[in-house]
């Protein structure tokens, strides 16, 4: 049974009454003015008019920046007493995907094993084994009320045995969904891509074939995908680097038809692509092993490429102003690159050089393995799985500090997010560290949520939404 804990039962009763009335009207084809106002997500014009700062539409929010403003989040909370936790809702199944937020609703995916309560192994270790669960799964999308945590609807995208295996630390729902207020796109790897409307109606689905994604040097391992879809104009863009065919493609968001597809000579990768809306041109940036690439997102044409990355790449590219940051953490390279926008051709620095016209700076052996870095003001923060937090000057790459976080030992896989001079670091053990942003390292608080955390949080409406092992938590002042 789905369980939800809220601060107001009366509010839930009101929401239930309004929700029931709305869907009754919808079935009969009638939409009242009240229904249109309360559920404006059914109308593209209303949804697109919402302030971007109120929405967190994709992995790490708009352009994967991980930043939100004017949130007034608490520094302290408690998972046992529910102090500064507005609600928590149990979501069935297993998923490392992050929640996304649009208007007054939260969307999340999950994979429900036919064996019951599936599990994953957390912590710092080097094993690359695959999980043995190949039972029939339900691949679901959920919609929750942002204010109460009430599950409004649950939709199944597809049912069946997983086509590929997953790493023992992963799930069959790693990819974060994405929305533009008109459509919700869920990606379940080899099971396919699924396009829903905002009321949860499945509009289309597309198979991309078997996506065999695992260790580049041990093809027998299957780790499963983790790259999340993004939306650009009227297309859904997906990065699929596999043991066999590697490609990036754009699908028509209305019907799932292929708009363009660009092949790549690449190793398996797990990073989500990023759209960089430059002053002179828009670039699609992808983090990958043989090369980091910039593309024209309207056509898929390659604009530039940069060599020297790791053999395993997972962090998502980020940017501020005209500087694009790409990191990866596989030894021996472990690079951090700062690339100037507008590049063309092969921009790999010559042997013995760390920068050139287009590469503003480069640091080796400092890149992050899983967490995507975050930029706050003029500082770049890079979180290592082992718990080191590095701070650099964004423009120059000069080190400001390197500190080891006193965590419980499980390490970090979720990416940092930030708001109002605070950086939030979620450990796999369930500790969320609140760090003061700026040149001086200071741990303000360490709050234990009481469950394992692998997913990156979302921030919206003065609330930190944390997807933990069993529950989705809404953390805010109460």
N, C-alpha and C positions, 0 to 999 in steps of 0.2 A: 504494500500500500504506500502511496506517495504521502509524505508527511511534510507539513509546513508549520513553522513557529513564527508568529507575528506579534507585533506589539498591540494590535487592535483587531479583535474579533469582529467588532461592529463594522470596521472598514471592510473586512473581508465579506461580510454579509451584503454590504452595499455593492461591492464589486461583483459578487456572484449574481445579484439581481440584475445589474446593468448588463453583465455579460450574457446572461440567459436571454434577456430581452433583445439584445443586439443580434444574436445568432438566430433567434426566432424571426426577427424582421428580415434578416439576410436570406433565410430560406424562402420566405414569401416574396422576396424581391423588393421589399420596402425598406428604405433607410430614412429614419427620421433625422431631423436637425440635431437632436441630442446625440443620437448614435454616431453621426458624422463627426461631431466635435470630440466625443470621447474616444472614438476609434478612427481618428483621422489617418492612421497608417494605411487604410484601404484606398486612400486617394493620393496619388503621386504628388499632386500640387501641394497638398497640405504637408505631407511628410518631408518633401524637399525644402519646405520653407522653414523647418526647424533649425535653430541655431546649431552650427557644427559643434560648439563646445558642449552642448547638452547630449551629444551622441558619441558613442564609442563603437563605430560600425564594423571594425575588423580587428585582426590580431594587432595588439598594442595601440589601437585607436587609429585616428586619421593619419595616414602616411607612416604608420608604425612608429610614431614619435614617442609613445609612452607617456606623454605629458597632458595634464589637464590644469586648468586655472580656476581660481575662485571657488575652491571646493570645501575649505574649512573642515578638513577631516580630523578626527581625533588622533592624538598621539598614543593613547592607551585604550585597550579593550580586553575583554576576558571571555573566552569561549565557554567557560563553565557557568559563570554568573550572568552571561549575556549583557554585561556592561558594555555600552556603546556598540552592541550588535543588534540591529533593528529586526532582523529576522534571519532564519536559516531554513533552507528547503532541501529535503533529500531528493537527489536525482538518481534514478536507477542506472545500473550499468557501470561501465568503466570508460573514462575519457580523460585525456590530457588537453583537450581543446579548451580554449578560453571562452568565457561568456562575451557576448557583444550586446550593445545597448542602442536602441533607437526609440526616441520619443519616450513613452512610458512603459516600454517593454524590454525584456531581456530574452535573448535567444541562446540556446546551448545545444550541443549535440552529445550523443552518447551511443555506445555499442553494448547491447544487452546479450550476454552469453547464454546459450542454451543449457549450460551446466550450472547456472545459478550465479553465485557471487564470484566473478572472476577477480584475479588479483594481478599485481605487478610487483617487481622487486625494486626497491628504491635504494639509494645510497651510492657511495663511491666504490666502484669495482671495475674490473676490466673484462668481465665475461661478455661474450657476444652471442650467447645462445638465444634461440627463439622460443617463445611460449608454445606449449603443446595444445592449447585450446583451439580446436578447429570445428567446434560444434556449430550448429545453426545459430546465427545471431540476428537480432533486430537492430537496424541502424536508424536511430531516432533523432528527431529535432523537437525541442521543447520551447514553448513560449511562456514566460513568467511575467506577472505583474511586477513592475519595478518597485513600487511602493510597499507591497505586502509580501512578495515572494510566492503568492498563489500561482500554481501552475494552471494556465488558462487553456492550453491545448498541448497535446502530444501527438506527433505525426511520425509514421514509419516511412522512411525513404525507400528501404528495400529490406528483404529478409533472405538469409541464406548463409551457407558456410563461408567463412572468409576465403577469398581467392588466394591471398598471400599470407605469409606468416608475419608475426610481430615480434620485436625484441622483447625480452622478458621484463624490460623496464618501460616498455611502450604500451599502447592500447590500439584498438581498431578504430578509435575516433581521436586521432591526434590533431587533425587540421581544424583550425578555428573557422566557423562560418563567417560570411560577410553579407552585408546588406547595404542598399542605397535608399531605403525607405519605400521602394517599389517591389523589390525582389529580395529573397533570402537564398543564398547559395550555400549548400552543404557539400563537402568533398570527403568521400570515404575511400580514397585510394583506388585500389583495383575494383572495388564495388561500384564506383562510378561517381559522377557529378550530378547533383540534383537541384533543380530550380523550383522554389516555392513562391507563392504570393504571400503577402503579409498576414493573411488569415490562415496560413498553413496548408493551402491547397497545392498539391504537387502539380506543377505545370509541365515539366519536362525532365528527362534524365538522359545522360550520355555516358557510355562506357569508353574509357580510354585504354582498355585492354589491361593485361596483367602488368602491373608496375613493380618489377622486381628491384627493390631498393634495399641495399645492405652493404656489407663491408666491401670496399673496392678491391681488397687483396685476398678476399675469401668469398668467392661467389656463392658458395654453398649456404652462407648465412643469409637469412631474410630478416630485415629489421622493420620493414614497413615504412610508408611515407609519413611526412609531418608538415611539408610545405602547405601553406594555407592559400586559398584563392583570394584574389583582390578584384575590385571592380574599377574599370576605367571607361568613362562615358557609358556606352551601351554594350560593353563587353566584359566578360569574366576572363581573367588571365590566370593561367596555372603554369607552374614550373615543375616539370617532370623529368628528372635526371635519374636514370636507372642503369642496371647492369647491362641492358641491351640498348634499346633506342632511347636517346635523350632528346627532349624537345621542350619548347615553350610555346603555348598556343593561346589564342583568344577565341572564346565562344560568344555567340550572340546571347545576350542576357535574357532575351524574350523567349527563345526557343531552343537554345543549346547547340545550334549549328556552328560549325567551325568557320570563323572569319579569316584567320590566318594561323599558320603553324610553321615554326622555324626549328629545324633540326640543329642539334648541338653535339659535338664530340666531347662528351663529358663523363665524369664519374658520378656515382650516386650522390645526391645532395638533399638537404632537408630545409634549407632556408626559404622563407617567403619572399617573393619579389616586391619591389617598392616602386611606386610612381613618383618621380621627381618633377614637380611643375616649375620648370626653370623660366627665367625671364625671356629667354630667346627661343627655347624649345622645351618640350616635355620629353623626359627620358624614362625608360623602364630599366631598372637596375636589378641584376640578379647576382647572388653570391654563389659561386661554384668553384670547383677544384682546379681544373686545367686553366680556366680563365674566369675572371669577373667580367661581366658584360654590361654594356649599355645598349638599349634597343630603342627604335621608334615604336611606341606602343600602338600607333595606328596601323602599322604595316608589318611589324615584326622584323624589320630590317636592322641588322647590326650597325651600331654607330661606333663603338669602341670596345676594346678588350684589354684586360690587365692580367698579366701572369704573376706567379710567385705566391699563390695562395696555398692553403692546406689541402691535404688529400681527403679530408672530411670537412664539410662546411654546413653549418646549421644557423648561425645568427643571421638576422634580417638586416639589409642595408638601411641606414638612417641618414638624415641630413639636417643641416641648418644653413640658411642663406644659400651660398653657392658651393658649399663643401659637403661632399658625400662620404660617409664613413662606412667601411666594410671590414669586418673582422672574422677570424676563424681560429679555432684553438687546437687543431691537431698538430702534434710535434712532428718534425722539428721546426716547421715554419712559424706557426702561431702568429700570423701577422695582423696588424691593424693598418689599414690604408686610409688616407684622406685624399680624395680625388676631387679635383675642380670640375665643375659642371661645364659642358660644352665640348668635351674631348672628342677626338676622331682618331680612328686607326688603332694600332697597337701602341699602348701607352706604358708598357712595361719598362721600368727603369733599367738602364744598361748595367752590366755586371760592375759591382763595386759602388754603385750609386743607390741612394735611398729616395731620391726625388727627381723630378724633371718638370717640364712645363705643366703637365696635367696632374702629376702626383705631388701634392703639396708637402706631404711627409709620410713616412712609413716607420713603424716599429715592429720588430720581429720578436718572437717568443713572448708576446704579451696579449695576444688575442684570446677571446673567450670561446669556449668549446660549445656550450649550449645557449647561455643567456645572450640576448641581444643587448648591446650597450644602450645607454641613454644619455642624451644631451640636456643639460640644464644651464641656461644662460651661456656663459663662455667656457663651460667645463664639460668634458667628456668623461663618463663613468663606465668602466668596464669591469664586469663581475665574472670572476672565475668560478668554475664548478666547485673547486676546493674551498672557496670562501674568501679569496683575496679580492678586495675592492681597490681598483686603481683609478686615480683621478688625473686627467691630463688637461692642459690648455688646448682647447679645440683647434685654434688656428695654427699652432706650432707643434703640437705633440709633446711639449715639455711636460715632464712628470711633476705633478703637484704633490701627490702622496700615494703610497701603497700600504694598505692596512689589511690585516687578517681579521675577519669577523669571527667572534667566539661562538660558533654555532655548535649544534649537538653532534655533528659528525656525518650527517647524511649528505651534506653538500647542497648545491643550488642548481636547479634546472630551469625554473621559471625566470623570466626576464624582469629586470627592474622597471618600475613605473614611478612617476613623480608628479607632485602637485604642491604648489605654494611653498617652495623652499624645502620640501621633504622628499626623500627618496625611499621607496618601499621595496625591500628585498625579501622575497618569500623563499624560505629554505624547504627542502624536501621533507624535513621532519615536522613541518607545520609552524615553525617560528617565522614571524614577520618582523624584520628589523626596520625601525624608522630611523633614517640617517639624515642629518642636517646637510643640505646642499651647500656648496661653497668650498673655499680652499682649505678650511679647517675641518678635519674629520671628527665627527661627534655622533655617537649612538644615543639617540633620544630615548628609545624604548625597544624592548624585545617582547612581542606579544605572541603567545602560543595559542594557536587556534584549536589544537587538540586533534587534528587529522593531518595526514600527509598532504603535501601540496606539490604538484608538478606543473599546473597551469599558471599562466601569467594573468594577474588580476586585471580588471577593468575599472575605470573611474568615471562616474557620472552622477549628477544630482546630489553632490555633497556626500557621496557614498563610494566606498571601496568594495567592489564585488569580487569575492575570492572563491574560486572553484577549487574545493578540496576533494579528498578521496571520495567522500560520500555526500557531502552537502555543498550547496552554494550559499555563502554567507554575504550578508549586506552589513558592512561596517560603517557606522556613522554616529554622530553625536545623538544621544537620546536621553 
